[in-house]
């Protein structure tokens, strides 16, 4: 009887543990139009921040290496506060409008589709002297304690319009990539700048285009849909079948390591191509990887 009770208790614990593992979330989804503005260190009366993941979002428990990912809008004639971080590197990607990047003592004109690397310890912010709002993605990535990061010698900034689309063999010809930024060892990206970010890239999907479902064992990844619509693959069911989520412009997905990730374009021939901006970064205590 006693042995039977022990055996039953052990079986119950195994079942409970399996259920816990099976139900642990592996991705998060946000729609920027549904997110309420939050006051963060960049915020002013004229600079408004919507957090998708990380800082400002109370439900980012599975987000580990990503410090923040959100949308900042600076009104005409306005400016954000300037900030600097001793243990976080950042990337800005301009979604809309023109403005000025405050980069230490420099003031640099910026425009739509500019992307830039903002190193640790450097004061930076955004001002807008134009007559229209400027809107941008703010991405931050934690630098692990004890990691020495060499400061960049100059501002690293480029425009996605100047980066050629290319086919990556493992994804087929219906999806093309712009390789925007990689780590300092990168020899393929437009900017080889980052420490924790392994790849910032843009995907362009022809009608019927696919980002073949895959996973990254030791990296976190975020997809932000810039335009059009389709089905996002985010995780799999208990039998290993991919789970698809109807997706439109303004949707963002965070994927934890080992999560099944993919995308299927939903556009027709007469519609504009789907475009997604994606960033993949190292999970804490993991090594670097390459590949999309």
Phi and psi restraints in degrees (value plus and minus 20) as a CYANA .aco file:
   2 UNK   PHI     -82.5   -42.5
   2 UNK   PSI     -62.9   -22.9
   3 UNK   PHI     -83.7   -43.7
   3 UNK   PSI     -57.2   -17.2
   4 UNK   PHI     -83.4   -43.4
   4 UNK   PSI     -60.6   -20.6
   5 UNK   PHI     -84.7   -44.7
   5 UNK   PSI     -61.6   -21.6
   6 UNK   PHI     -83.2   -43.2
   6 UNK   PSI     -65.0   -25.0
   7 UNK   PHI     -81.4   -41.4
   7 UNK   PSI     -61.4   -21.4
   8 UNK   PHI     -85.9   -45.9
   8 UNK   PSI     -59.3   -19.3
   9 UNK   PHI     -85.7   -45.7
   9 UNK   PSI     -63.1   -23.1
  10 UNK   PHI     -82.7   -42.7
  10 UNK   PSI     -63.3   -23.3
  11 UNK   PHI     -80.8   -40.8
  11 UNK   PSI     -60.9   -20.9
  12 UNK   PHI     -82.9   -42.9
  12 UNK   PSI     -60.7   -20.7
  13 UNK   PHI     -85.7   -45.7
  13 UNK   PSI     -60.0   -20.0
  14 UNK   PHI     -83.5   -43.5
  14 UNK   PSI     -64.8   -24.8
  15 UNK   PHI     -81.8   -41.8
  15 UNK   PSI     -63.7   -23.7
  16 UNK   PHI     -82.8   -42.8
  16 UNK   PSI     -63.3   -23.3
  17 UNK   PHI     -83.3   -43.3
  17 UNK   PSI     -61.6   -21.6
  18 UNK   PHI     -83.5   -43.5
  18 UNK   PSI     -61.2   -21.2
  19 UNK   PHI     -84.2   -44.2
  19 UNK   PSI     -60.4   -20.4
  20 UNK   PHI     -82.7   -42.7
  20 UNK   PSI     -65.3   -25.3
  21 UNK   PHI     -84.5   -44.5
  21 UNK   PSI     -61.5   -21.5
  22 UNK   PHI     -87.1   -47.1
  22 UNK   PSI     -50.1   -10.1
  23 UNK   PHI    -118.2   -78.2
  23 UNK   PSI     -20.8    19.2
  24 UNK   PHI     -86.4   -46.4
  24 UNK   PSI     107.9   147.9
  25 UNK   PHI     -86.1   -46.1
  25 UNK   PSI     121.7   161.7
  26 UNK   PHI    -138.5   -98.5
  26 UNK   PSI     -24.6    15.4
  27 UNK   PHI    -169.4  -129.4
  27 UNK   PSI     141.9   181.9
  28 UNK   PHI    -154.6  -114.6
  28 UNK   PSI     126.9   166.9
  29 UNK   PHI    -143.2  -103.2
  29 UNK   PSI     120.3   160.3
  30 UNK   PHI    -155.7  -115.7
  30 UNK   PSI     130.3   170.3
  31 UNK   PHI    -141.8  -101.8
  31 UNK   PSI      97.1   137.1
  32 UNK   PHI     -81.3   -41.3
  32 UNK   PSI     -53.1   -13.1
  33 UNK   PHI     -87.1   -47.1
  33 UNK   PSI     -38.8     1.2
  34 UNK   PHI    -117.1   -77.1
  34 UNK   PSI     -23.4    16.6
  35 UNK   PHI    -109.4   -69.4
  35 UNK   PSI     114.5   154.5
  36 UNK   PHI    -103.0   -63.0
  36 UNK   PSI     123.9   163.9
  37 UNK   PHI     -80.4   -40.4
  37 UNK   PSI     120.1   160.1
  38 UNK   PHI    -145.0  -105.0
  38 UNK   PSI     125.2   165.2
  39 UNK   PHI    -102.5   -62.5
  39 UNK   PSI     100.9   140.9
  40 UNK   PHI    -148.4  -108.4
  40 UNK   PSI    -194.3  -154.3
  41 UNK   PHI     -86.0   -46.0
  41 UNK   PSI     -41.6    -1.6
  42 UNK   PHI    -102.3   -62.3
  42 UNK   PSI     -38.7     1.3
  43 UNK   PHI     -88.3   -48.3
  43 UNK   PSI     123.7   163.7
  44 UNK   PHI    -162.1  -122.1
  44 UNK   PSI    -194.6  -154.6
  45 UNK   PHI     -84.9   -44.9
  45 UNK   PSI     -39.4     0.6
  46 UNK   PHI    -137.2   -97.2
  46 UNK   PSI     -17.5    22.5
  47 UNK   PHI    -145.2  -105.2
  47 UNK   PSI     100.6   140.6
  48 UNK   PHI    -143.0  -103.0
  48 UNK   PSI     111.3   151.3
  49 UNK   PHI    -138.7   -98.7
  49 UNK   PSI     110.6   150.6
  50 UNK   PHI    -132.9   -92.9
  50 UNK   PSI      91.6   131.6
  51 UNK   PHI    -101.2   -61.2
  51 UNK   PSI     111.4   151.4
  52 UNK   PHI    -118.9   -78.9
  52 UNK   PSI     -66.9   -26.9
  53 UNK   PHI    -161.4  -121.4
  53 UNK   PSI     128.3   168.3
  54 UNK   PHI      62.2   102.2
  54 UNK   PSI    -161.9  -121.9
  55 UNK   PHI     -70.6   -30.6
  55 UNK   PSI     107.9   147.9
  56 UNK   PHI      73.7   113.7
  56 UNK   PSI     -36.6     3.4
  57 UNK   PHI    -125.2   -85.2
  57 UNK   PSI      95.7   135.7
  58 UNK   PHI     -93.9   -53.9
  58 UNK   PSI     -26.6    13.4
  59 UNK   PHI    -135.7   -95.7
  59 UNK   PSI      13.7    53.7
  60 UNK   PHI    -124.7   -84.7
  60 UNK   PSI      24.6    64.6
  61 UNK   PHI     -86.7   -46.7
  61 UNK   PSI     -49.3    -9.3
  62 UNK   PHI    -107.3   -67.3
  62 UNK   PSI     -24.9    15.1
  63 UNK   PHI    -102.7   -62.7
  63 UNK   PSI      99.3   139.3
  64 UNK   PHI    -133.1   -93.1
  64 UNK   PSI     -75.8   -35.8
  65 UNK   PHI    -109.7   -69.7
  65 UNK   PSI     -43.8    -3.8
  66 UNK   PHI     -99.1   -59.1
  66 UNK   PSI     102.9   142.9
  67 UNK   PHI    -100.7   -60.7
  67 UNK   PSI     -59.0   -19.0
  68 UNK   PHI    -182.2  -142.2
  68 UNK   PSI     131.2   171.2
  69 UNK   PHI    -173.3  -133.3
  69 UNK   PSI      96.8   136.8
  70 UNK   PHI    -181.7  -141.7
  70 UNK   PSI     158.8   198.8
  71 UNK   PHI    -132.5   -92.5
  71 UNK   PSI     105.6   145.6
  72 UNK   PHI    -128.4   -88.4
  72 UNK   PSI     110.4   150.4
  73 UNK   PHI    -140.1  -100.1
  73 UNK   PSI     106.5   146.5
  74 UNK   PHI    -132.9   -92.9
  74 UNK   PSI     103.5   143.5
  75 UNK   PHI     -88.7   -48.7
  75 UNK   PSI     140.0   180.0
  76 UNK   PHI     -75.2   -35.2
  76 UNK   PSI     111.8   151.8
  77 UNK   PHI      57.7    97.7
  77 UNK   PSI     -16.7    23.3
  78 UNK   PHI    -123.2   -83.2
  78 UNK   PSI    -198.2  -158.2
  79 UNK   PHI    -179.0  -139.0
  79 UNK   PSI     134.4   174.4
  80 UNK   PHI    -107.2   -67.2
  80 UNK   PSI     149.9   189.9
  81 UNK   PHI     -91.9   -51.9
  81 UNK   PSI     137.7   177.7
  82 UNK   PHI    -113.2   -73.2
  82 UNK   PSI     126.0   166.0
  83 UNK   PHI    -157.1  -117.1
  83 UNK   PSI     141.0   181.0
  84 UNK   PHI    -170.9  -130.9
  84 UNK   PSI     131.7   171.7
  85 UNK   PHI    -152.3  -112.3
  85 UNK   PSI     113.0   153.0
  86 UNK   PHI    -104.6   -64.6
  86 UNK   PSI     -34.2     5.8
  87 UNK   PHI    -156.2  -116.2
  87 UNK   PSI      15.3    55.3
  88 UNK   PHI    -173.3  -133.3
  88 UNK   PSI     109.4   149.4
  89 UNK   PHI    -119.7   -79.7
  89 UNK   PSI     133.0   173.0
  90 UNK   PHI    -153.6  -113.6
  90 UNK   PSI     138.0   178.0
  91 UNK   PHI    -151.2  -111.2
  91 UNK   PSI     114.5   154.5
  92 UNK   PHI    -129.2   -89.2
  92 UNK   PSI     120.4   160.4
  93 UNK   PHI    -150.0  -110.0
  93 UNK   PSI     101.7   141.7
  94 UNK   PHI    -103.1   -63.1
  94 UNK   PSI      97.9   137.9
  95 UNK   PHI    -105.8   -65.8
  95 UNK   PSI     -53.5   -13.5
  96 UNK   PHI    -182.8  -142.8
  96 UNK   PSI     120.1   160.1
  97 UNK   PHI      72.5   112.5
  97 UNK   PSI    -195.6  -155.6
  98 UNK   PHI    -151.2  -111.2
  98 UNK   PSI     140.1   180.1
  99 UNK   PHI    -195.6  -155.6
  99 UNK   PSI    -177.3  -137.3
 100 UNK   PHI    -151.9  -111.9
 100 UNK   PSI     110.7   150.7
 101 UNK   PHI    -110.2   -70.2
 101 UNK   PSI     103.4   143.4
 102 UNK   PHI    -107.2   -67.2
 102 UNK   PSI      97.0   137.0
 103 UNK   PHI    -148.9  -108.9
 103 UNK   PSI      71.0   111.0
 104 UNK   PHI      43.2    83.2
 104 UNK   PSI    -141.2  -101.2
 105 UNK   PHI    -112.8   -72.8
 105 UNK   PSI     -21.4    18.6
 106 UNK   PHI    -111.8   -71.8
 106 UNK   PSI     132.8   172.8
 107 UNK   PHI    -146.0  -106.0
 107 UNK   PSI      96.2   136.2
 108 UNK   PHI    -141.6  -101.6
 108 UNK   PSI     106.2   146.2
 109 UNK   PHI     -82.6   -42.6
 109 UNK   PSI     119.3   159.3
 110 UNK   PHI    -153.0  -113.0
 110 UNK   PSI     135.7   175.7
 111 UNK   PHI    -166.6  -126.6
 111 UNK   PSI     154.9   194.9
 112 UNK   PHI     -72.3   -32.3
 112 UNK   PSI     115.8   155.8
 113 UNK   PHI      55.2    95.2
 113 UNK   PSI     -14.4    25.6
 114 UNK   PHI     -89.6   -49.6
 114 UNK   PSI     124.4   164.4
 115 UNK   PHI    -156.1  -116.1
 115 UNK   PSI     126.6   166.6
 116 UNK   PHI    -169.1  -129.1
 116 UNK   PSI     130.9   170.9
 117 UNK   PHI    -120.0   -80.0
 117 UNK   PSI     112.0   152.0
 118 UNK   PHI    -139.9   -99.9
 118 UNK   PSI      84.7   124.7
 119 UNK   PHI     -96.0   -56.0
 119 UNK   PSI     148.2   188.2
 120 UNK   PHI     -81.7   -41.7
 120 UNK   PSI     124.9   164.9
 121 UNK   PHI      56.4    96.4
 121 UNK   PSI     -15.7    24.3
 122 UNK   PHI    -127.7   -87.7
 122 UNK   PSI     107.6   147.6
 123 UNK   PHI     -87.4   -47.4
 123 UNK   PSI     111.5   151.5
 124 UNK   PHI    -173.1  -133.1
 124 UNK   PSI     139.2   179.2
 125 UNK   PHI    -195.5  -155.5
 125 UNK   PSI    -194.4  -154.4
 126 UNK   PHI    -150.8  -110.8
 126 UNK   PSI     116.2   156.2
 127 UNK   PHI    -146.3  -106.3
 127 UNK   PSI     140.0   180.0
 128 UNK   PHI    -159.3  -119.3
 128 UNK   PSI      86.6   126.6
 129 UNK   PHI    -119.6   -79.6
 129 UNK   PSI     -13.6    26.4
 130 UNK   PHI    -104.6   -64.6
 130 UNK   PSI    -198.4  -158.4
 131 UNK   PHI    -117.8   -77.8
 131 UNK   PSI     -16.2    23.8
 132 UNK   PHI    -150.7  -110.7
 132 UNK   PSI     135.3   175.3
 133 UNK   PHI     -83.4   -43.4
 133 UNK   PSI     132.9   172.9
 134 UNK   PHI    -130.2   -90.2
 134 UNK   PSI     115.1   155.1
 135 UNK   PHI    -147.4  -107.4
 135 UNK   PSI     114.4   154.4
 136 UNK   PHI    -168.6  -128.6
 136 UNK   PSI     136.5   176.5
 137 UNK   PHI    -108.6   -68.6
 137 UNK   PSI     112.6   152.6
 138 UNK   PHI    -129.1   -89.1
 138 UNK   PSI      99.5   139.5
 139 UNK   PHI    -142.7  -102.7
 139 UNK   PSI     111.0   151.0
 140 UNK   PHI    -150.4  -110.4
 140 UNK   PSI     125.2   165.2
 141 UNK   PHI    -156.4  -116.4
 141 UNK   PSI     110.2   150.2
 142 UNK   PHI     -90.6   -50.6
 142 UNK   PSI     114.8   154.8
 143 UNK   PHI    -112.5   -72.5
 143 UNK   PSI     101.0   141.0
 144 UNK   PHI     -79.7   -39.7
 144 UNK   PSI     126.2   166.2
 145 UNK   PHI     -76.0   -36.0
 145 UNK   PSI     116.3   156.3
 146 UNK   PHI      66.6   106.6
 146 UNK   PSI     -24.2    15.8
 147 UNK   PHI    -103.2   -63.2
 147 UNK   PSI     107.1   147.1
 148 UNK   PHI    -113.6   -73.6
 148 UNK   PSI     103.2   143.2
 149 UNK   PHI    -132.4   -92.4
 149 UNK   PSI      99.9   139.9
 150 UNK   PHI     -92.5   -52.5
 150 UNK   PSI     107.6   147.6
 151 UNK   PHI     -85.6   -45.6
 151 UNK   PSI     125.9   165.9
 152 UNK   PHI     -92.8   -52.8
 152 UNK   PSI     126.0   166.0
 153 UNK   PHI     -93.4   -53.4
 153 UNK   PSI     -45.4    -5.4
 154 UNK   PHI    -173.7  -133.7
 154 UNK   PSI     149.4   189.4
 155 UNK   PHI     -81.9   -41.9
 155 UNK   PSI     111.1   151.1
 156 UNK   PHI    -127.1   -87.1
 156 UNK   PSI      85.3   125.3
 157 UNK   PHI    -161.5  -121.5
 157 UNK   PSI     119.3   159.3
 158 UNK   PHI    -169.4  -129.4
 158 UNK   PSI     155.6   195.6
 159 UNK   PHI    -140.5  -100.5
 159 UNK   PSI     114.5   154.5
 160 UNK   PHI     -82.0   -42.0
 160 UNK   PSI     -45.9    -5.9
 161 UNK   PHI     -84.8   -44.8
 161 UNK   PSI     -41.3    -1.3
 162 UNK   PHI    -113.3   -73.3
 162 UNK   PSI     -16.6    23.4
 163 UNK   PHI    -124.9   -84.9
 163 UNK   PSI     107.3   147.3
 164 UNK   PHI     -94.8   -54.8
 164 UNK   PSI     123.3   163.3
 165 UNK   PHI     -91.9   -51.9
 165 UNK   PSI     124.8   164.8
 166 UNK   PHI    -165.3  -125.3
 166 UNK   PSI     133.7   173.7
 167 UNK   PHI    -111.2   -71.2
 167 UNK   PSI     110.3   150.3
 168 UNK   PHI    -120.9   -80.9
 168 UNK   PSI     106.0   146.0
 169 UNK   PHI     -70.7   -30.7
 169 UNK   PSI     -57.7   -17.7
 170 UNK   PHI     -94.2   -54.2
 170 UNK   PSI     -27.7    12.3
 171 UNK   PHI    -130.8   -90.8
 171 UNK   PSI     -29.6    10.4
 172 UNK   PHI      63.3   103.3
 172 UNK   PSI     149.7   189.7
 173 UNK   PHI     -99.5   -59.5
 173 UNK   PSI     -31.0     9.0
 174 UNK   PHI    -104.5   -64.5
 174 UNK   PSI     -27.4    12.6
 175 UNK   PHI    -147.1  -107.1
 175 UNK   PSI     105.8   145.8
 176 UNK   PHI    -136.8   -96.8
 176 UNK   PSI     135.9   175.9
 177 UNK   PHI    -143.9  -103.9
 177 UNK   PSI     123.0   163.0
 178 UNK   PHI    -130.9   -90.9
 178 UNK   PSI      95.9   135.9
 179 UNK   PHI    -109.8   -69.8
 179 UNK   PSI      81.4   121.4
 180 UNK   PHI    -107.3   -67.3
 180 UNK   PSI     -70.4   -30.4
 181 UNK   PHI    -167.9  -127.9
 181 UNK   PSI     120.3   160.3
 182 UNK   PHI    -153.7  -113.7
 182 UNK   PSI    -190.1  -150.1
 183 UNK   PHI     -96.3   -56.3
 183 UNK   PSI     156.9   196.9
 184 UNK   PHI     -86.2   -46.2
 184 UNK   PSI     -33.0     7.0
 185 UNK   PHI    -113.0   -73.0
 185 UNK   PSI     -24.7    15.3
 186 UNK   PHI     -86.4   -46.4
 186 UNK   PSI     119.8   159.8
 187 UNK   PHI    -138.6   -98.6
 187 UNK   PSI     -13.2    26.8
 188 UNK   PHI    -138.6   -98.6
 188 UNK   PSI     -39.5     0.5
 189 UNK   PHI    -108.1   -68.1
 189 UNK   PSI     137.8   177.8
 190 UNK   PHI     -79.6   -39.6
 190 UNK   PSI     -63.5   -23.5
 191 UNK   PHI    -141.1  -101.1
 191 UNK   PSI     106.8   146.8
 192 UNK   PHI    -124.1   -84.1
 192 UNK   PSI      71.2   111.2
 193 UNK   PHI    -150.6  -110.6
 193 UNK   PSI     -51.3   -11.3
 194 UNK   PHI    -111.6   -71.6
 194 UNK   PSI     146.2   186.2
 195 UNK   PHI    -123.9   -83.9
 195 UNK   PSI     -75.1   -35.1
 196 UNK   PHI    -113.2   -73.2
 196 UNK   PSI     -44.0    -4.0
 197 UNK   PHI    -103.0   -63.0
 197 UNK   PSI     102.7   142.7
 198 UNK   PHI    -108.1   -68.1
 198 UNK   PSI     -49.3    -9.3
 199 UNK   PHI    -182.6  -142.6
 199 UNK   PSI     107.3   147.3
 200 UNK   PHI    -131.8   -91.8
 200 UNK   PSI     103.6   143.6
 201 UNK   PHI    -168.7  -128.7
 201 UNK   PSI     138.3   178.3
 202 UNK   PHI    -134.4   -94.4
 202 UNK   PSI     115.1   155.1
 203 UNK   PHI    -130.3   -90.3
 203 UNK   PSI     115.1   155.1
 204 UNK   PHI    -139.4   -99.4
 204 UNK   PSI      98.4   138.4
 205 UNK   PHI    -126.6   -86.6
 205 UNK   PSI      99.4   139.4
 206 UNK   PHI     -89.4   -49.4
 206 UNK   PSI     142.7   182.7
 207 UNK   PHI     -71.9   -31.9
 207 UNK   PSI     108.5   148.5
 208 UNK   PHI      62.6   102.6
 208 UNK   PSI     -17.7    22.3
 209 UNK   PHI     -88.6   -48.6
 209 UNK   PSI     131.6   171.6
 210 UNK   PHI    -158.7  -118.7
 210 UNK   PSI     117.3   157.3
 211 UNK   PHI    -118.4   -78.4
 211 UNK   PSI      82.6   122.6
 212 UNK   PHI     -75.8   -35.8
 212 UNK   PSI     109.1   149.1
 213 UNK   PHI     -74.2   -34.2
 213 UNK   PSI     116.1   156.1
 214 UNK   PHI    -178.2  -138.2
 214 UNK   PSI    -199.6  -159.6
 215 UNK   PHI    -166.0  -126.0
 215 UNK   PSI     144.9   184.9
 216 UNK   PHI    -143.2  -103.2
 216 UNK   PSI      92.6   132.6
 217 UNK   PHI     -82.9   -42.9
 217 UNK   PSI     -49.2    -9.2
 218 UNK   PHI    -150.4  -110.4
 218 UNK   PSI       4.7    44.7
 219 UNK   PHI    -156.1  -116.1
 219 UNK   PSI     128.8   168.8
 220 UNK   PHI    -113.6   -73.6
 220 UNK   PSI     131.2   171.2
 221 UNK   PHI    -164.2  -124.2
 221 UNK   PSI     125.9   165.9
 222 UNK   PHI    -147.5  -107.5
 222 UNK   PSI     113.5   153.5
 223 UNK   PHI    -133.1   -93.1
 223 UNK   PSI     112.8   152.8
 224 UNK   PHI    -145.4  -105.4
 224 UNK   PSI     101.3   141.3
 225 UNK   PHI    -101.6   -61.6
 225 UNK   PSI      96.1   136.1
 226 UNK   PHI     -99.4   -59.4
 226 UNK   PSI     -58.9   -18.9
 227 UNK   PHI    -178.7  -138.7
 227 UNK   PSI     136.8   176.8
 228 UNK   PHI      49.9    89.9
 228 UNK   PSI    -174.2  -134.2
 229 UNK   PHI    -173.7  -133.7
 229 UNK   PSI     145.8   185.8
 230 UNK   PHI     153.5   193.5
 230 UNK   PSI    -178.4  -138.4
 231 UNK   PHI    -138.1   -98.1
 231 UNK   PSI     104.0   144.0
 232 UNK   PHI    -111.6   -71.6
 232 UNK   PSI     111.7   151.7
 233 UNK   PHI    -108.6   -68.6
 233 UNK   PSI     102.9   142.9
 234 UNK   PHI    -160.3  -120.3
 234 UNK   PSI      77.9   117.9
 235 UNK   PHI      60.6   100.6
 235 UNK   PSI     159.1   199.1
 236 UNK   PHI    -155.2  -115.2
 236 UNK   PSI     140.0   180.0
 237 UNK   PHI    -102.2   -62.2
 237 UNK   PSI    -195.7  -155.7
 238 UNK   PHI     -83.7   -43.7
 238 UNK   PSI     -38.8     1.2
 239 UNK   PHI    -119.4   -79.4
 239 UNK   PSI     -14.2    25.8
 240 UNK   PHI      67.0   107.0
 240 UNK   PSI     -13.1    26.9
 241 UNK   PHI    -101.3   -61.3
 241 UNK   PSI     116.1   156.1
 242 UNK   PHI     -83.3   -43.3
 242 UNK   PSI     123.9   163.9
 243 UNK   PHI    -126.7   -86.7
 243 UNK   PSI     103.4   143.4
 244 UNK   PHI    -124.8   -84.8
 244 UNK   PSI     124.9   164.9
 245 UNK   PHI    -147.9  -107.9
 245 UNK   PSI      99.5   139.5
 246 UNK   PHI     -75.8   -35.8
 246 UNK   PSI     113.7   153.7
 247 UNK   PHI    -158.4  -118.4
 247 UNK   PSI     125.9   165.9
 248 UNK   PHI    -158.0  -118.0
 248 UNK   PSI     154.7   194.7
 249 UNK   PHI     -76.6   -36.6
 249 UNK   PSI     116.4   156.4
 250 UNK   PHI      74.5   114.5
 250 UNK   PSI     -25.1    14.9
 251 UNK   PHI    -106.1   -66.1
 251 UNK   PSI     123.9   163.9
 252 UNK   PHI    -152.0  -112.0
 252 UNK   PSI     122.0   162.0
 253 UNK   PHI    -147.1  -107.1
 253 UNK   PSI     113.5   153.5
 254 UNK   PHI    -125.7   -85.7
 254 UNK   PSI     112.9   152.9
 255 UNK   PHI    -139.5   -99.5
 255 UNK   PSI     104.5   144.5
 256 UNK   PHI     -95.0   -55.0
 256 UNK   PSI     142.9   182.9
 257 UNK   PHI     -74.4   -34.4
 257 UNK   PSI     126.7   166.7
 258 UNK   PHI      52.8    92.8
 258 UNK   PSI     -14.0    26.0
 259 UNK   PHI    -101.4   -61.4
 259 UNK   PSI     116.6   156.6
 260 UNK   PHI     -89.2   -49.2
 260 UNK   PSI     107.9   147.9
 261 UNK   PHI    -148.7  -108.7
 261 UNK   PSI     119.8   159.8
 262 UNK   PHI    -194.9  -154.9
 262 UNK   PSI     157.9   197.9
 263 UNK   PHI    -175.2  -135.2
 263 UNK   PSI     122.9   162.9
 264 UNK   PHI    -145.2  -105.2
 264 UNK   PSI     100.7   140.7
 265 UNK   PHI     -84.0   -44.0
 265 UNK   PSI     120.5   160.5
 266 UNK   PHI    -128.6   -88.6
 266 UNK   PSI      -7.6    32.4
 267 UNK   PHI    -107.0   -67.0
 267 UNK   PSI     140.3   180.3
 268 UNK   PHI    -125.8   -85.8
 268 UNK   PSI     153.6   193.6
 269 UNK   PHI     -76.9   -36.9
 269 UNK   PSI     -55.4   -15.4
 270 UNK   PHI    -104.0   -64.0
 270 UNK   PSI     -25.9    14.1
 271 UNK   PHI    -113.8   -73.8
 271 UNK   PSI     137.2   177.2
 272 UNK   PHI     -90.6   -50.6
 272 UNK   PSI     132.1   172.1
 273 UNK   PHI     -82.9   -42.9
 273 UNK   PSI     126.7   166.7
 274 UNK   PHI     -88.3   -48.3
 274 UNK   PSI     118.6   158.6
 275 UNK   PHI    -149.7  -109.7
 275 UNK   PSI     116.7   156.7
 276 UNK   PHI    -150.2  -110.2
 276 UNK   PSI     111.8   151.8
 277 UNK   PHI    -116.1   -76.1
 277 UNK   PSI     112.9   152.9
 278 UNK   PHI    -152.6  -112.6
 278 UNK   PSI     128.9   168.9
 279 UNK   PHI    -159.1  -119.1
 279 UNK   PSI     112.0   152.0
 280 UNK   PHI    -141.4  -101.4
 280 UNK   PSI     109.3   149.3
 281 UNK   PHI    -155.3  -115.3
 281 UNK   PSI     141.2   181.2
 282 UNK   PHI     -89.3   -49.3
 282 UNK   PSI     114.2   154.2
 283 UNK   PHI     -93.8   -53.8
 283 UNK   PSI     121.8   161.8
 284 UNK   PHI     -69.3   -29.3
 284 UNK   PSI     111.9   151.9
 285 UNK   PHI      54.3    94.3
 285 UNK   PSI      -6.8    33.2
 286 UNK   PHI    -124.8   -84.8
 286 UNK   PSI     144.9   184.9
 287 UNK   PHI    -110.0   -70.0
 287 UNK   PSI     156.2   196.2
 288 UNK   PHI     -97.6   -57.6
 288 UNK   PSI     130.9   170.9
 289 UNK   PHI    -151.4  -111.4
 289 UNK   PSI     145.2   185.2
 290 UNK   PHI    -150.0  -110.0
 290 UNK   PSI     149.6   189.6
 291 UNK   PHI      79.3   119.3
 291 UNK   PSI     137.7   177.7
